[in-house]
Amino acid sequence: MENNLRVFAVDDEPIILDILHATLAADCELQTFASAEACLSAVADNKPDLLLVDVSMPGMDGYALCRHLKDDWDTQDIPVVFISANDNNETRLLCYEAGGDDFIQKPFEPAELLSKLSVAARILAEKKALREQAGYAQKTAMAAMVSMGELGVVLQFLSKSFACNTIDELATALLDAMQQYDLQAAVQMRMGSEVLTLSHNGRNVPLEVSVLNHVRESGRIFQFKSRCVFNYGQVTLLVNNMPLDDVERCGRIRDNGALLAEGADARLRAIETEILAARRRAGIESALPRLYATLDGVQANYRRNCFELTQVMIDYQEQLTKAFITLGLMERQEEQLSGMANDFVTRLVGTQDASLELVGQLEALAEDLKVLLKS
């Protein structure tokens, strides 16, 4: 039996208290009381692990003492062992109804008393172990709930980030997330030639810009005293007030801060891509009218050239026919020259048709681009 077991013994007979002291003093921390009232006063100051209570005492008897203890939230779990010379069913039933845990008949054997106290000590140790396990389980559950709540901030930020379309909106959303952890933070985001540093102090505060420019090359996660830096791609997040007195919370902040910075970097890259795509779209949209105007000019110029070229070919054939009269050519020679002229005219017309087809293809391409921009 553990000798640090605290036992209160209550009996109005001094000789019984002496016997209890002689029997138990070496094996436990024993305090004796001659009345229930004196015991209650002591219990209020220092709760025992177990009580040995006489049934029959003047004033408050053992039953009343036990009921008083069991009705009190702070003392209801203290085991009570009754001691009585009356070993009958009625006495035992009354002890049970009062809330007693065990019964010893007077006169008792020291070995019996020690055995019962040993059993009580073992039960108390098991209860203590169960309470510790329950406390650990509760602590673990609470930690899991806290962790889930903190992870919820990350999920909420990731959800909100999809609605952010500018670097300012994204930086503000990230600082709002850190504020939910009761943390003071500053963030720097870099997108092309645009660099934004933001904190509760404002935009691009010179000292904060200098600090963030310095720590952006300090590695993925870097902590110095109460400050912690998270670097992910185009995002640098600086936390100024890490809770150093809470190691577990510091660890969770490091994990969640890394997730927030990584998520912010991913969204920033998406915003950059969206802006670039919008610029390209705007460029195409502005180029389309010029393309249509150019195609119209090419087509008008082509028709004009075709008309002029056709007129030249007609004039050529007329002049060639007139030349046959003065040249004195044989009929076969005239037919040969006429055939050569017709062949060149046919080839020239074919070239004109190919050019017209190319213009048609360019117009179809312009229409395809117009349809894509509308979708």
Sine and cosine of phi, psi and omega as CSV:
sin_phi,cos_phi,sin_psi,cos_psi,sin_omega,cos_omega
0.00,0.00,0.65,-0.76,0.00,-1.00
-0.93,0.36,0.77,-0.64,-0.04,-1.00
-0.98,0.18,0.00,1.00,0.07,-1.00
-0.99,-0.11,0.17,0.99,0.06,-1.00
-0.93,0.36,0.82,-0.57,0.00,-1.00
-1.00,-0.04,0.85,-0.52,-0.07,-1.00
-0.83,-0.56,0.75,-0.66,0.14,-0.99
-0.96,-0.27,0.78,-0.63,0.04,-1.00
-0.91,-0.42,0.77,-0.64,-0.05,-1.00
-0.84,-0.55,0.88,-0.48,0.03,-1.00
-0.34,-0.94,0.65,-0.76,-0.01,-1.00
-1.00,0.10,-0.06,1.00,0.03,-1.00
-0.99,-0.17,0.91,-0.42,-0.01,-1.00
-0.84,0.54,-0.59,0.81,-0.04,-1.00
-0.90,0.43,-0.58,0.81,0.05,-1.00
-0.92,0.39,-0.64,0.77,0.02,-1.00
-0.91,0.43,-0.61,0.79,0.04,-1.00
-0.89,0.45,-0.68,0.74,0.01,-1.00
-0.90,0.44,-0.69,0.72,0.03,-1.00
-0.88,0.48,-0.66,0.75,0.00,-1.00
-0.90,0.44,-0.69,0.72,-0.01,-1.00
-0.91,0.41,-0.54,0.84,-0.05,-1.00
-0.98,0.17,-0.62,0.78,-0.20,-0.98
-0.95,-0.31,-0.28,0.96,-0.14,-0.99
-0.84,0.54,-0.55,0.83,-0.04,-1.00
-0.98,0.20,-0.30,0.95,-0.11,-0.99
-0.94,-0.35,-0.18,0.98,0.00,-1.00
-0.40,-0.91,0.13,-0.99,0.06,-1.00
-1.00,-0.02,0.97,-0.24,-0.18,-0.98
-0.95,-0.32,0.71,-0.70,0.18,-0.98
-0.81,-0.59,0.71,-0.71,-0.05,-1.00
-0.92,-0.39,0.52,-0.86,-0.03,-1.00
-0.65,-0.76,0.62,-0.78,-0.03,-1.00
-1.00,0.01,-0.12,0.99,0.00,-1.00
-0.51,-0.86,0.38,-0.92,0.03,-1.00
-0.92,0.39,-0.58,0.81,-0.02,-1.00
-0.89,0.46,-0.69,0.73,0.01,-1.00
-0.90,0.44,-0.60,0.80,0.02,-1.00
-0.91,0.41,-0.71,0.71,0.00,-1.00
-0.86,0.51,-0.65,0.76,0.02,-1.00
-0.88,0.48,-0.64,0.77,0.00,-1.00
-0.95,0.30,-0.59,0.81,0.01,-1.00
-0.88,0.48,-0.57,0.82,0.00,-1.00
-0.89,0.46,-0.50,0.86,-0.03,-1.00
-1.00,-0.04,-0.54,0.84,-0.10,-0.99
-0.48,-0.88,0.98,-0.19,-0.06,-1.00
-0.94,0.34,0.73,-0.68,0.06,-1.00
-0.99,0.11,0.16,-0.99,0.11,-0.99
-1.00,0.07,-0.39,0.92,-0.07,-1.00
-0.35,-0.94,0.51,-0.86,0.05,-1.00
-0.85,-0.53,0.70,-0.72,0.19,-0.98
-0.97,-0.25,0.90,-0.44,-0.18,-0.98
-0.82,-0.58,0.80,-0.60,0.12,-0.99
-0.96,0.29,0.59,-0.81,-0.03,-1.00
-0.96,0.28,-0.79,0.61,-0.11,-0.99
-0.99,-0.17,0.92,-0.40,0.05,-1.00
-0.59,-0.80,0.51,-0.86,0.07,-1.00
-0.91,0.41,0.46,-0.89,-0.06,-1.00
0.96,0.28,-0.80,-0.60,0.05,-1.00
-0.97,0.25,0.86,-0.50,0.00,-1.00
-0.99,0.10,-0.01,-1.00,-0.06,-1.00
-0.90,0.43,-0.60,0.80,0.03,-1.00
-0.87,0.50,-0.74,0.67,-0.03,-1.00
-0.89,0.46,-0.65,0.76,0.03,-1.00
-0.88,0.48,-0.70,0.71,-0.02,-1.00
-0.91,0.42,-0.70,0.71,0.01,-1.00
-0.87,0.49,-0.63,0.77,0.02,-1.00
-0.88,0.48,-0.68,0.74,0.00,-1.00
-0.93,0.37,-0.65,0.76,-0.05,-1.00
-0.96,0.29,-0.38,0.93,0.03,-1.00
-0.99,0.13,-0.18,0.98,-0.03,-1.00
-0.99,-0.13,0.79,-0.61,-0.02,-1.00
-0.85,0.53,-0.59,0.81,-0.08,-1.00
-0.97,0.24,-0.38,0.92,-0.10,-1.00
-0.86,-0.51,0.03,1.00,-0.12,-0.99
-0.92,0.39,-0.35,0.94,-0.02,-1.00
-1.00,-0.03,-0.02,1.00,0.01,-1.00
-0.97,0.26,0.85,-0.53,0.02,-1.00
-0.91,0.42,0.64,-0.77,0.03,-1.00
-0.86,-0.51,0.84,-0.54,0.06,-1.00
-0.95,-0.33,0.89,-0.46,0.00,-1.00
-0.99,0.14,0.56,-0.83,0.09,-1.00
-0.83,-0.56,0.82,-0.58,-0.03,-1.00
-0.45,-0.89,0.50,-0.87,0.08,-1.00
-0.99,0.14,-0.30,0.95,-0.01,-1.00
-1.00,0.00,0.99,-0.17,0.00,-1.00
-0.98,-0.21,0.99,0.17,0.04,-1.00
-0.69,-0.72,0.19,-0.98,-0.07,-1.00
-0.88,0.47,-0.62,0.78,-0.03,-1.00
-0.89,0.46,-0.72,0.69,0.00,-1.00
-0.89,0.46,-0.72,0.70,-0.01,-1.00
-0.90,0.44,-0.62,0.79,0.01,-1.00
-0.91,0.42,-0.66,0.75,0.04,-1.00
-0.89,0.45,-0.63,0.78,0.05,-1.00
-0.89,0.45,-0.65,0.76,0.01,-1.00
-0.92,0.40,-0.70,0.71,-0.01,-1.00
-0.91,0.42,-0.50,0.87,0.02,-1.00
-0.96,0.27,-0.24,0.97,0.02,-1.00
0.95,-0.30,0.22,0.97,-0.01,-1.00
-0.92,0.40,0.43,-0.91,-0.03,-1.00
-0.97,-0.24,-0.38,0.92,-0.02,-1.00
-0.34,-0.94,0.13,-0.99,-0.08,-1.00
-0.59,-0.80,0.71,-0.71,0.07,-1.00
-0.79,-0.62,0.73,-0.68,-0.01,-1.00
-1.00,-0.02,0.67,-0.74,0.15,-0.99
-0.99,0.12,0.54,-0.84,-0.25,0.97
-0.95,0.31,0.56,-0.83,-0.08,-1.00
-0.95,-0.32,0.44,-0.90,0.09,-1.00
-1.00,0.08,0.71,-0.71,0.02,-1.00
-0.81,0.58,-0.61,0.79,-0.01,-1.00
-0.90,0.44,-0.63,0.77,0.03,-1.00
-0.90,0.44,-0.69,0.72,0.00,-1.00
-0.89,0.46,-0.70,0.71,0.01,-1.00
-0.89,0.45,-0.61,0.79,0.01,-1.00
-0.90,0.43,-0.70,0.71,0.00,-1.00
-0.91,0.42,-0.63,0.78,0.03,-1.00
-0.92,0.38,-0.56,0.83,0.04,-1.00
-0.90,0.43,-0.67,0.74,0.05,-1.00
-0.89,0.45,-0.69,0.73,0.01,-1.00
-0.88,0.47,-0.65,0.76,0.01,-1.00
-0.89,0.45,-0.63,0.77,0.02,-1.00
-0.91,0.41,-0.68,0.74,0.02,-1.00
-0.89,0.45,-0.66,0.75,0.03,-1.00
-0.89,0.46,-0.65,0.76,0.02,-1.00
-0.90,0.44,-0.64,0.77,0.03,-1.00
-0.91,0.41,-0.66,0.75,0.04,-1.00
-0.89,0.46,-0.66,0.76,0.02,-1.00
-0.88,0.47,-0.68,0.74,0.02,-1.00
-0.90,0.45,-0.65,0.76,0.02,-1.00
-0.90,0.43,-0.65,0.76,0.03,-1.00
-0.90,0.44,-0.65,0.76,0.03,-1.00
-0.90,0.44,-0.67,0.74,0.03,-1.00
-0.90,0.44,-0.67,0.75,0.02,-1.00
-0.90,0.43,-0.64,0.76,0.04,-1.00
-0.90,0.44,-0.65,0.76,0.02,-1.00
-0.91,0.41,-0.66,0.75,0.02,-1.00
-0.90,0.44,-0.66,0.75,0.01,-1.00
-0.91,0.42,-0.67,0.74,0.02,-1.00
-0.89,0.45,-0.66,0.75,0.03,-1.00
-0.90,0.44,-0.67,0.74,0.02,-1.00
-0.90,0.44,-0.67,0.74,0.02,-1.00
-0.90,0.44,-0.66,0.75,0.03,-1.00
-0.88,0.47,-0.64,0.77,0.02,-1.00
-0.91,0.41,-0.64,0.77,0.03,-1.00
-0.90,0.43,-0.68,0.74,0.03,-1.00
-0.89,0.45,-0.69,0.72,-0.01,-1.00
-0.89,0.46,-0.66,0.75,0.02,-1.00
-0.91,0.42,-0.62,0.78,0.04,-1.00
-0.90,0.44,-0.66,0.75,0.02,-1.00
-0.93,0.37,-0.60,0.80,0.05,-1.00
-0.92,0.39,-0.49,0.87,0.06,-1.00
-0.88,0.48,-0.54,0.84,0.06,-1.00
-0.89,0.45,-0.65,0.76,0.03,-1.00
-0.90,0.44,-0.73,0.68,-0.01,-1.00
-0.89,0.45,-0.63,0.78,0.02,-1.00
-0.90,0.44,-0.66,0.75,0.03,-1.00
-0.89,0.45,-0.71,0.71,-0.01,-1.00
-0.87,0.50,-0.62,0.78,0.04,-1.00
-0.91,0.41,-0.71,0.70,-0.01,-1.00
-0.92,0.38,-0.51,0.86,-0.08,-1.00
-0.89,0.46,-0.47,0.89,0.00,-1.00
-0.92,0.40,-0.38,0.93,0.03,-1.00
-1.00,0.01,-0.08,1.00,0.01,-1.00
-0.99,0.12,0.82,-0.57,-0.04,-1.00
-0.92,-0.40,-0.07,1.00,0.02,-1.00
-0.73,-0.68,0.31,-0.95,0.01,-1.00
-0.90,0.43,-0.56,0.83,0.03,-1.00
-0.91,0.41,-0.70,0.71,-0.01,-1.00
-0.89,0.45,-0.65,0.76,-0.02,-1.00
-0.93,0.38,-0.69,0.72,0.01,-1.00
-0.89,0.46,-0.65,0.76,0.03,-1.00
-0.90,0.43,-0.66,0.75,0.01,-1.00
-0.90,0.44,-0.61,0.79,0.01,-1.00
-0.92,0.39,-0.67,0.74,0.04,-1.00
-0.91,0.41,-0.58,0.81,0.05,-1.00
-0.89,0.45,-0.63,0.78,0.03,-1.00
-0.90,0.44,-0.68,0.74,0.02,-1.00
-0.92,0.40,-0.53,0.85,0.03,-1.00
-0.90,0.43,-0.53,0.85,0.03,-1.00
-0.92,0.40,-0.37,0.93,0.11,-0.99
-1.00,0.01,0.11,0.99,-0.08,-1.00
0.86,0.51,0.66,0.75,-0.02,-1.00
-0.89,-0.46,0.64,-0.77,0.10,-0.99
-1.00,-0.03,0.81,-0.58,-0.11,-0.99
-0.65,-0.76,0.35,-0.94,0.14,-0.99
-0.73,-0.69,0.56,-0.83,-0.05,-1.00
-0.72,-0.69,0.60,-0.80,0.11,-0.99
-0.84,-0.54,0.77,-0.64,0.04,-1.00
-0.84,-0.54,0.66,-0.75,-0.07,-1.00
-0.83,-0.56,0.84,-0.55,-0.01,-1.00
-0.68,-0.74,0.98,-0.20,-0.08,-1.00
0.90,0.44,-0.80,-0.60,0.02,-1.00
-1.00,0.05,-0.09,1.00,-0.03,-1.00
-1.00,-0.02,0.79,-0.61,0.04,-1.00
-0.79,-0.61,0.84,-0.55,0.00,-1.00
-0.87,-0.50,0.79,-0.62,0.14,-0.99
-0.90,-0.43,0.82,-0.58,-0.12,-0.99
-0.68,-0.73,0.63,-0.77,0.11,-0.99
-0.43,-0.90,-0.06,-1.00,0.04,-1.00
-0.92,0.38,-0.24,0.97,0.04,-1.00
-0.99,0.15,-0.27,0.96,0.02,-1.00
0.78,-0.63,-0.21,-0.98,-0.04,-1.00
-1.00,-0.08,0.71,-0.70,0.16,-0.99
0.77,0.64,0.72,0.69,0.11,-0.99
-0.91,0.41,0.81,-0.59,-0.15,-0.99
-0.78,0.62,-0.72,0.70,-0.03,-1.00
-0.90,0.43,-0.67,0.74,0.01,-1.00
-0.92,0.39,-0.62,0.78,0.06,-1.00
-0.87,0.50,-0.69,0.73,0.00,-1.00
-0.89,0.45,-0.71,0.71,-0.02,-1.00
-0.90,0.43,-0.73,0.69,-0.04,-1.00
-0.93,0.37,-0.56,0.83,0.09,-1.00
-0.89,0.45,-0.53,0.85,-0.03,-1.00
-0.97,0.23,-0.68,0.73,-0.12,-0.99
-1.00,0.08,-0.15,0.99,-0.04,-1.00
-0.91,0.42,-0.25,0.97,0.03,-1.00
-0.95,-0.30,0.34,0.94,-0.11,-0.99
-1.00,-0.04,0.16,0.99,-0.02,-1.00
0.97,-0.25,0.13,-0.99,-0.08,-1.00
-0.88,0.48,-0.79,0.61,0.05,-1.00
-0.75,-0.66,0.81,-0.58,-0.07,-1.00
-0.66,-0.75,0.82,-0.57,-0.02,-1.00
-0.87,-0.50,0.71,-0.70,0.12,-0.99
-0.68,-0.73,0.91,-0.41,-0.07,-1.00
0.82,0.57,-0.83,-0.57,-0.09,-1.00
-1.00,0.00,0.15,0.99,0.00,-1.00
-0.93,-0.37,0.60,-0.80,0.00,-1.00
-0.68,-0.73,0.71,-0.70,-0.05,-1.00
-0.92,-0.40,0.69,-0.72,0.07,-1.00
-0.85,-0.52,0.88,-0.47,0.01,-1.00
-0.92,-0.39,0.89,-0.46,0.08,-1.00
-0.70,-0.72,0.97,-0.25,0.06,-1.00
0.84,0.54,-0.94,-0.33,-0.09,-1.00
-0.99,-0.13,0.20,0.98,-0.04,-1.00
-0.82,-0.57,0.73,-0.68,0.14,-0.99
-0.82,-0.57,0.86,-0.51,-0.02,-1.00
-0.91,-0.42,0.80,-0.60,-0.01,-1.00
-0.89,-0.46,0.87,-0.50,0.08,-1.00
-0.98,-0.18,0.80,-0.60,-0.12,-0.99
-1.00,-0.09,-0.30,0.96,-0.12,-0.99
-0.72,-0.69,0.89,0.46,0.08,-1.00
-0.89,0.46,0.70,-0.71,-0.02,-1.00
-0.98,0.21,0.99,0.13,-0.10,-1.00
-0.90,0.44,-0.38,0.93,0.00,-1.00
-0.98,0.20,-0.12,0.99,0.01,-1.00
-0.81,-0.58,1.00,-0.07,-0.10,-1.00
-0.89,0.45,-0.66,0.75,-0.02,-1.00
-0.90,0.43,-0.68,0.73,0.01,-1.00
-0.91,0.40,-0.61,0.79,0.06,-1.00
-0.85,0.53,-0.69,0.72,0.01,-1.00
-0.89,0.46,-0.66,0.75,0.01,-1.00
-0.92,0.39,-0.61,0.79,0.02,-1.00
-0.90,0.43,-0.64,0.77,0.03,-1.00
-0.88,0.47,-0.68,0.73,0.01,-1.00
-0.91,0.42,-0.76,0.64,-0.06,-1.00
-0.94,0.34,-0.59,0.81,0.06,-1.00
-0.88,0.47,-0.64,0.77,0.04,-1.00
-0.90,0.44,-0.66,0.75,0.03,-1.00
-0.90,0.44,-0.66,0.75,0.00,-1.00
-0.90,0.44,-0.72,0.70,-0.01,-1.00
-0.90,0.43,-0.65,0.76,0.00,-1.00
-0.92,0.40,-0.67,0.74,0.04,-1.00
-0.90,0.44,-0.65,0.76,0.02,-1.00
-0.90,0.44,-0.64,0.77,0.02,-1.00
-0.90,0.43,-0.68,0.74,0.01,-1.00
-0.88,0.47,-0.70,0.72,0.00,-1.00
-0.93,0.38,-0.60,0.80,0.02,-1.00
-0.89,0.46,-0.66,0.75,0.04,-1.00
-0.91,0.42,-0.61,0.80,0.03,-1.00
-0.91,0.41,-0.66,0.75,0.04,-1.00
-0.88,0.48,-0.67,0.74,0.02,-1.00
-0.87,0.49,-0.68,0.73,0.02,-1.00
-0.91,0.42,-0.66,0.75,0.01,-1.00
-0.90,0.44,-0.65,0.76,0.01,-1.00
-0.91,0.42,-0.68,0.73,0.03,-1.00
-0.89,0.46,-0.67,0.74,0.02,-1.00
-0.91,0.42,-0.62,0.78,0.02,-1.00
-0.91,0.42,-0.64,0.77,0.03,-1.00
-0.90,0.43,-0.67,0.74,0.02,-1.00
-0.91,0.42,-0.65,0.76,0.03,-1.00
-0.88,0.47,-0.71,0.71,0.01,-1.00
-0.89,0.46,-0.61,0.79,0.03,-1.00
-0.90,0.44,-0.67,0.74,0.02,-1.00
-0.91,0.40,-0.68,0.73,0.00,-1.00
-0.88,0.48,-0.63,0.78,0.02,-1.00
-0.96,0.28,-0.44,0.90,-0.03,-1.00
-0.99,0.16,-0.44,0.90,-0.06,-1.00
-0.85,0.52,-0.73,0.68,0.03,-1.00
-0.85,0.52,-0.62,0.79,0.03,-1.00
-0.92,0.39,-0.59,0.81,0.02,-1.00
-0.90,0.43,-0.71,0.71,0.03,-1.00
-0.88,0.47,-0.67,0.74,0.01,-1.00
-0.89,0.45,-0.66,0.75,0.01,-1.00
-0.90,0.44,-0.69,0.72,0.01,-1.00
-0.89,0.45,-0.65,0.76,0.05,-1.00
-0.88,0.48,-0.66,0.75,0.01,-1.00
-0.91,0.42,-0.65,0.76,0.02,-1.00
-0.90,0.44,-0.68,0.73,-0.02,-1.00
-0.91,0.41,-0.69,0.73,0.02,-1.00
-0.89,0.45,-0.67,0.74,0.01,-1.00
-0.91,0.41,-0.59,0.81,0.02,-1.00
-0.91,0.42,-0.70,0.71,-0.01,-1.00
-0.89,0.45,-0.65,0.76,0.01,-1.00
-0.90,0.44,-0.67,0.74,0.01,-1.00
-0.91,0.41,-0.64,0.77,0.02,-1.00
-0.88,0.48,-0.69,0.72,0.01,-1.00
-0.88,0.47,-0.72,0.70,-0.02,-1.00
-0.91,0.40,-0.64,0.77,-0.02,-1.00
-0.92,0.39,-0.63,0.78,0.04,-1.00
-0.88,0.47,-0.67,0.75,0.02,-1.00
-0.90,0.44,-0.62,0.78,0.03,-1.00
-0.90,0.44,-0.66,0.75,-0.01,-1.00
-0.91,0.42,-0.63,0.78,0.04,-1.00
-0.90,0.44,-0.71,0.71,0.02,-1.00
-0.88,0.47,-0.65,0.76,-0.01,-1.00
-0.88,0.48,-0.72,0.69,-0.02,-1.00
-0.91,0.42,-0.62,0.78,0.03,-1.00
-0.90,0.43,-0.70,0.71,0.00,-1.00
-0.90,0.43,-0.61,0.79,0.00,-1.00
-0.91,0.41,-0.65,0.76,0.00,-1.00
-0.90,0.43,-0.68,0.74,0.04,-1.00
-0.90,0.43,-0.57,0.82,-0.03,-1.00
-0.92,0.39,-0.48,0.88,-0.01,-1.00
-0.87,0.50,-0.52,0.86,-0.05,-1.00
-0.93,0.37,-0.65,0.76,-0.09,-1.00
-1.00,0.01,-0.33,0.94,-0.07,-1.00
-0.99,0.16,-0.34,0.94,0.03,-1.00
0.92,0.38,0.62,0.78,-0.03,-1.00
-0.99,0.12,0.43,-0.90,0.09,-1.00
-0.96,0.28,0.37,-0.93,-0.04,-1.00
-0.85,0.53,-0.63,0.78,-0.01,-1.00
-0.91,0.42,-0.61,0.80,-0.01,-1.00
-0.94,0.34,-0.63,0.78,0.04,-1.00
-0.89,0.46,-0.68,0.74,0.02,-1.00
-0.89,0.45,-0.60,0.80,-0.01,-1.00
-0.91,0.41,-0.72,0.70,0.01,-1.00
-0.91,0.42,-0.65,0.76,0.03,-1.00
-0.89,0.46,-0.63,0.78,0.02,-1.00
-0.90,0.43,-0.68,0.74,0.01,-1.00
-0.89,0.45,-0.65,0.76,0.00,-1.00
-0.90,0.43,-0.71,0.71,0.01,-1.00
-0.89,0.46,-0.60,0.80,0.01,-1.00
-0.90,0.44,-0.69,0.73,0.01,-1.00
-0.92,0.40,-0.61,0.80,0.05,-1.00
-0.89,0.46,-0.68,0.74,0.00,-1.00
-0.89,0.46,-0.69,0.73,0.01,-1.00
-0.90,0.44,-0.62,0.79,0.00,-1.00
-0.92,0.40,-0.65,0.76,0.05,-1.00
-0.90,0.44,-0.63,0.77,0.03,-1.00
-0.88,0.48,-0.65,0.76,0.03,-1.00
-0.89,0.45,-0.63,0.78,0.03,-1.00
-0.90,0.44,-0.66,0.75,0.00,-1.00
-0.90,0.43,-0.63,0.78,0.02,-1.00
-0.90,0.43,-0.64,0.77,0.03,-1.00
-0.90,0.43,-0.64,0.77,0.02,-1.00
-0.90,0.43,-0.61,0.79,0.03,-1.00
-0.90,0.44,-0.64,0.77,0.02,-1.00
-0.89,0.45,-0.65,0.76,0.05,-1.00
-0.88,0.47,-0.63,0.77,0.03,-1.00
-0.90,0.44,-0.64,0.77,0.04,-1.00
-0.90,0.44,-0.65,0.76,0.04,-1.00
-0.90,0.44,-0.62,0.79,0.04,-1.00
-0.91,0.41,-0.64,0.76,0.04,-1.00
-0.90,0.44,-0.63,0.77,0.04,-1.00
-0.89,0.45,-0.66,0.75,0.02,-1.00
-0.89,0.46,-0.63,0.77,0.04,-1.00
-0.91,0.41,-0.64,0.77,0.04,-1.00
-0.87,0.49,-0.70,0.71,0.03,-1.00
-0.88,0.47,-0.63,0.78,0.01,-1.00
-0.90,0.44,-0.67,0.74,0.03,-1.00
-0.90,0.43,-0.68,0.73,0.01,-1.00
-0.88,0.47,-0.62,0.78,0.00,-1.00
-0.92,0.38,-0.48,0.88,0.01,-1.00
-0.98,0.20,-0.38,0.92,-0.08,-1.00
-0.98,0.18,0.00,0.00,0.00,0.00
